[in-house]
């Protein structure tokens, strides 16, 4: 697993603008805290939380094998996703007594 902070600068061009002339693509992406790649070729990117709050829920962006963002998902506070296969995601965390644990989540349709 890769750890650390990085960002991918991206320059907008004239085709990246909306009807109002405003860019629809950000000038930069938020830092990535960690990532992992699945057997299906998806890349799970753990974004840096705003303000660097380690107790905040982590936001992950899942990018498909073709480089297209597929979906965003939040991890519960204190849980870091480590692997995914199909509709299952494995994560790790620690209890209040600093005892490590592994948790398995099944992904389902988005709730409104």
GIKAVEN-V468350 format. One record per residue. RES is the residue in three letters. OMEGA is omega in radians with two decimals (999 if undefined). BURIAL is + if it has 16 or more other C-alpha atoms within 10 Angstrom, else -. D_FIRST is the distance of its C-alpha to the first C-alpha in Angstrom with 1 decimal. Layout:
BEGIN
res:omega:burial:d_first
RES:OMEGA:BURIAL:D_FIRST
RES:OMEGA:BURIAL:D_FIRST
END
This chain:
BEGIN
res:omega:burial:d_first
UNK:3.11:-:0.0
UNK:3.12:-:3.8
UNK:3.10:-:6.4
UNK:-3.14:-:10.1
UNK:3.07:-:12.9
UNK:3.02:-:14.2
UNK:-3.12:-:16.8
UNK:3.12:-:18.4
UNK:3.12:-:22.2
UNK:-3.13:-:24.4
UNK:3.11:-:28.1
UNK:3.03:-:30.4
UNK:-3.02:-:33.3
UNK:3.14:-:36.6
UNK:-3.12:-:35.4
UNK:-3.11:-:32.7
UNK:3.12:-:35.4
UNK:3.13:-:37.0
UNK:-3.13:-:40.8
UNK:-3.14:-:41.2
UNK:3.12:-:39.6
UNK:3.13:-:36.6
UNK:3.08:-:33.1
UNK:3.11:-:31.2
UNK:-3.12:-:27.9
UNK:3.10:-:26.6
UNK:3.10:-:26.8
UNK:3.08:-:23.2
UNK:3.13:-:20.1
UNK:3.13:+:18.7
UNK:3.10:+:15.7
UNK:-3.13:+:12.2
UNK:3.11:+:10.4
UNK:3.12:+:6.9
UNK:2.93:+:6.4
UNK:-3.12:+:6.1
UNK:3.14:+:9.0
UNK:3.08:-:11.8
UNK:3.13:-:14.4
UNK:3.13:-:16.8
UNK:3.08:-:15.1
UNK:3.10:+:14.4
UNK:3.09:+:11.7
UNK:-3.12:+:11.0
UNK:3.09:+:11.0
UNK:-3.10:+:11.3
UNK:3.09:+:14.3
UNK:3.14:+:15.5
UNK:3.13:+:18.4
UNK:3.13:-:21.8
UNK:3.11:-:23.0
UNK:-3.11:-:19.7
UNK:-3.13:-:20.8
UNK:-3.14:-:18.2
UNK:3.14:-:20.6
UNK:3.07:-:20.8
UNK:3.13:-:19.4
UNK:3.04:+:16.2
UNK:3.13:-:16.9
UNK:3.01:+:14.7
UNK:-3.14:+:15.9
UNK:-3.11:+:15.5
UNK:-3.12:+:16.4
UNK:-3.13:+:18.2
UNK:3.14:-:18.2
UNK:3.12:-:21.1
UNK:-3.14:-:19.3
UNK:3.06:-:21.4
UNK:-3.11:-:20.1
UNK:3.12:-:21.0
UNK:3.03:-:20.7
UNK:3.14:-:19.5
UNK:3.10:-:18.8
UNK:3.04:-:18.8
UNK:3.09:+:17.0
UNK:3.10:-:19.4
UNK:3.11:-:19.4
UNK:3.13:-:17.4
UNK:3.07:+:15.2
UNK:3.10:+:11.5
UNK:-3.10:+:10.8
UNK:-3.10:+:8.1
UNK:3.11:+:10.0
UNK:3.06:+:13.2
UNK:-3.11:-:16.1
UNK:-3.12:-:19.4
UNK:-3.14:-:20.5
UNK:3.12:-:18.3
UNK:3.09:-:15.2
UNK:3.12:+:13.8
UNK:3.08:+:12.8
UNK:3.10:-:13.1
UNK:3.09:+:15.5
UNK:3.10:-:18.1
UNK:3.10:-:21.9
UNK:3.12:-:24.4
UNK:3.08:-:24.9
UNK:3.10:-:21.3
UNK:-3.11:-:20.9
UNK:3.07:-:17.5
UNK:3.08:-:17.8
UNK:-3.13:-:16.2
UNK:3.11:-:17.7
UNK:3.09:-:18.3
UNK:2.98:-:19.6
UNK:-3.14:-:21.6
UNK:3.10:-:21.8
UNK:3.11:-:25.3
UNK:3.14:-:27.4
UNK:3.07:-:27.2
UNK:3.10:-:29.8
UNK:999:-:32.2
END
